[in-house]
Amino acid sequence: MSNAYDSDDSEYSDYESNVHLGIPDGGPIAASDHPVIEISRIGGQPCFPRLRSVPSTSSNQCKICNGSMQLLIQIFAPYPDSVNDRVLYFFACSRATCQKKEGSVRAYRCLSRNERWARKLERLKEKEKERKKRALEEENKAKEAAKSNPFTYQTQTSNAFTQSKQGAGAFGSFGGDSDDSDEEAEQPRFKKVIESDSEESEDSDEELEAELAKLELSDGATQQSWTVQPSFGSQYIATAPEVIPKESDKAIKIEDVNQTLQGGGASELEEFEKSMGAGMDEAFEHFVKRVSHEPQQCIRYDLGGSPLMYTNKDAVYKDLYGGGQYSLDKVPKCGLCGSSRVFECQVTPNIINLCSSDQDGSKDVQDALAGKGTGEMEWGTILLYVCENDCCLDAESKQSGQEARENWVEELAYVQWE
């Protein structure tokens, strides 16, 4: 069974994993920040990128009770090499009768073309083409010079430590050892690497803003929110790399977690124990051990990586680790384009503690929710699998073969229950 889990042991020193953690950073969300999609948040009201039409509120409808679910977390997660703004949404029903039932947790991926960023990407590509063109011209000149003086060309080009590495990065290959060839290396879409457009002039930005102002008035897209929905209190999210302490091969006991929660008090420990559940299995022990390094984490982000499993005793584990090794063979394909799905992130149990019973919104909304028997959510972790190609398609664009301007699509949310 040990081969089913990522090793987090280090004999020598602390180290960072590939995972980025989302950690609560206070709240409530300021009114001025509420409609800003670039600010990821826990709870509160969902907000959307600029869309021609806001998604139907049926999107957050529980499939068990048909009532409105609450937003657990909203994450701004764009691909820097994409022209689209990209936001992920997790909804869950807190009604007691809906717990541990399929359809009480749902997740969505929202894309909206960002014209300003699209123009910047175009300019970056043009600059890269010009750079390659100049580099080729300089190389040809050096070769011509070498015909009359062979020592000239050798001196200019044979020293590996003086060769330009400008091609490595956004539109070339990745890494210092990569070949800066004329053909751009084929890279997975989830490689989140791009050069900053630091050379953009203020004049060009002002000109672009003026053009986009006209475009936004004519294309019908607006940035909208739903009418007030039942919701948890809102909080900001800070991000940090996951750090695995040295000597982490020691067995983690709940007493050790208590020491990790320095200053948290007994109530916080009790909430942590409650969210962890009872009846440990090997996967669960590994989960507790890993999460205990940062008990406040509410989201684990590792696009293209593998999830941290909450248990090895359910159907989700069997789908992903049925052969003893992590595999995507049983993960359903994207319903829009037929591409494979990849793991992107997972929600951890601490968010249950963060989403208190205190509701935002009007008293009528609160009373309606309370009347449906709101209780404590009982899932252990929610794993999100998304389209590998981050497709942006609708019925019309599938026929034309071109991406749509926007898309709102439900993605695959695997739930491991307590």
PyMOL commands that set and color helices and strands:
alter all, ss='L'
color gray80, all
select helices_A, chain A and resi 2-4+57-60+96-98+115-148+150-157+202-218+254-260+265-276+282-291+315-321+350-354+363-370+395-400
alter helices_A, ss='H'
color red, helices_A
select strands_A, chain A and resi 15-24+41-42+47-51+70-76+84-92+105-113+222-225+231-232+235-244+299-301+341-347+359-360+379-387+406-417
alter strands_A, ss='S'
color yellow, strands_A
deselect
rebuild
show_as cartoon
